Amino acid sequence: MTAIENTPLGHLEREGRLLNAVLKGGTTRPGRFGFRGDIALKFQVQVADEKRPPDYSIEQVLTVAQEGESTIPVLAGYLHSLAYLADVANVLDGVLGPKGRYFIFCNNIDLLAKYRTKLGNVTFHVLPCDESTVWKEIMDLVGVNKDDIKKLDAGGKLDYLLDAAKELDASYEEISYDDALKRMAPVKNRNENRPV
């Protein structure tokens, strides 16, 4: 059984950043640890011993980490605003590497936009996500059908999907982070059309 503390996710776990886990454990590959959930980016100020949810997170994270390696090879997640990408780079500094594949789906970018942007030595593939899930978007992106993975357990499905994502040719237009911020649309209110 792979222990989280022996993987690049270990220090995020120690900082209490791994939240709302749907999967947090070993996968079907030896020495590999999988995580599906949220990674807190900015915590609220805590009063006394009260536990508050983070101000914002990378939501719907899909990632795996290999025991003994220093960086996460592949990660996909959702940001409610592209402006939070700078926080992703800071919080995950040292955990993401120049050879990794990192897919960030955002609510406030053009629905036809697909580009790469670099922060430090890490390249992020930025894609739109509106009223869908990261899981479904990644399945569509890599061309995986539900029938391909229906007989696998949760860890096996994550392995299959992220192994395919690692091999994806995602040579989108490369733009600077400043340019990406200029193209950013206003953040949509999540609760706008919800019934009361």
N, C-alpha and C positions, 0 to 999 in steps of 0.2 A: 504494500500500500504506500503510495507516494504521500509524503507529508508536505503541507503547504509551506512550512518554514524553510524547506530545502529548495524552494523555487523562487523566481523573481517576484511572485505574488506575496511572499512572506512578509516583507516590510509594510505592504499595504494592509495586510491583516493585522499586524502589530499596531498600526496607526488607527485601526478601527474604521477603515475606509470601505471594506467589502460588505455591502448591505443587500438586503432583500434577495438572498441567494435562492435560485431555483435549482442550481447544481453547484456544489462546492466539494470536489473530491476527485479521486483518481478516475481516469478514463480507461479506454480499452488498450491504449498504448503503454508499454512499460515505462515507468518513471515520469509519466505525464500527469499533470494536475489540471483539471478543468474548472472554469468558473462561469456561471451565468447569473447575472444580477446587476447591481449598481455599484459604481465606484464613486464615493463622495469626493467632491472637489473643494467645496467651501463649507465649513461647519458653521452653524449658528453659535452665538455666544451662549454658553451654558450657565444657568443660574443654579447655584447649590449643586445637588446631584441629579437635577432634572435632565433627562435625555431628550434632545430635540432632533428632528430630522435635519439633514444638511440643507443649506440654502439652495445648492444645486449640485448635480452629479452627472457622471456619464451614465446614462440609463440603458437598460437592456443589453448590457455588456455580454459579449461572447468572446471568451479567450481561453487559451491553454498555455501552460508554462512547463518547461522540461526541468526535471530535477538536475541540479548541478550547473545549469546554465545561468548566465547573469541577466539575459534580456528575454522579454516576451516575444515570440516569433510572429504572432498574429493576434489582432484584436479588432473587434467591431463593436460600435456602440452608437448611442443617440445623444445628441446635444440639443437642448431646446433653443440655444443660440450659438452661432458660429463664434461669437465673441468669447465663449468659454474655452475655445481651443488653446489659448495661451495658458490657461490654468491646467489643462490636460498635460501640456508639455512640462509645466513646472512640477505638478504633483507626481507625474510618472517619469520624471527626469532620472536617468540611470536605469530605468526598467524597460524603456523602449530603446531599440537600437537602429542603426542606419540600414540594416538589412531586413528589418521587420516589415510586415504588411499591416497597415493600420487604416481601417475604414471608419470614417466618422460620418454618420447620417445626421443632417441638420434640418430643423423645421423652417428656418428663415433664409433659405437660399432658393434661387430660381429652380422650378421643378425640372427643368431640362439641363441644369448645370451639373458638370462632373469635372473636377479638376484635382490637381495635386498641389499641396503647399508644404513648404519646409519650415520647421521651427527648430533651430539648432541643427543637428545632423539627422533629424528624424523627419521622414516624409509621411504626410497624412493624405489619404485619398478621401476627398470631401464629396459627398453625394446628398441629394435631396431625400427627405422622408416626410410624407404627409399622410396622416391617417393610415399608416401601415406599421409593421413591426420590423425591427432589425433582423430578426430570424427570417421572416418572409423576404425581405429585401436582399439579404445575402443569398438565400436559396435561389431567387430569381437571377441575381448577378452571376452566380457561378453555374447556373443551369442544372441545379439538383432538383429532382422531382421527389415529392413525398413518398412515392412508392419505392424509391432507391434506398430510403433509410427507415422505412416503417418497422422492419424487424429488429432494428438496433435499439439498445437501451439508451438512456439519456447521454451518457458519456460517449458511447459509440456514435450517436448522431452528431454530437459536437465535434468529435474527431473528424468524421467524414466531411462535414461542412467546412471546417476551418482548414483541413488539408487541401481541399479544393480551392479555397480562397487564397491560400499561400501561392498556388500555382497560377492564379489568374493574371492575364496580361492586362494590367490596369494602367496603360501608358496615356493617361489623360493629360490635357494641357497643364503645364506647370505655371503657377502664378505666385506672386509674393503674398504673404499673409496680409500685408497692408492693402493690396489690391482686393483680396478676398473680402476684407472687412468693408471696403468701399462698395462692393457688389451686394453686400448683405441686405436683405429686406427687413422690415420691422418684425419683431417677434410676435407670433400669433398668440392670442389668449386661448389657452387650452379649454377653458370652461365656457367659451362664447356661446356655442349652440347646444349646450347640454340642458336637458330638462331639469327643472328644479325639483 
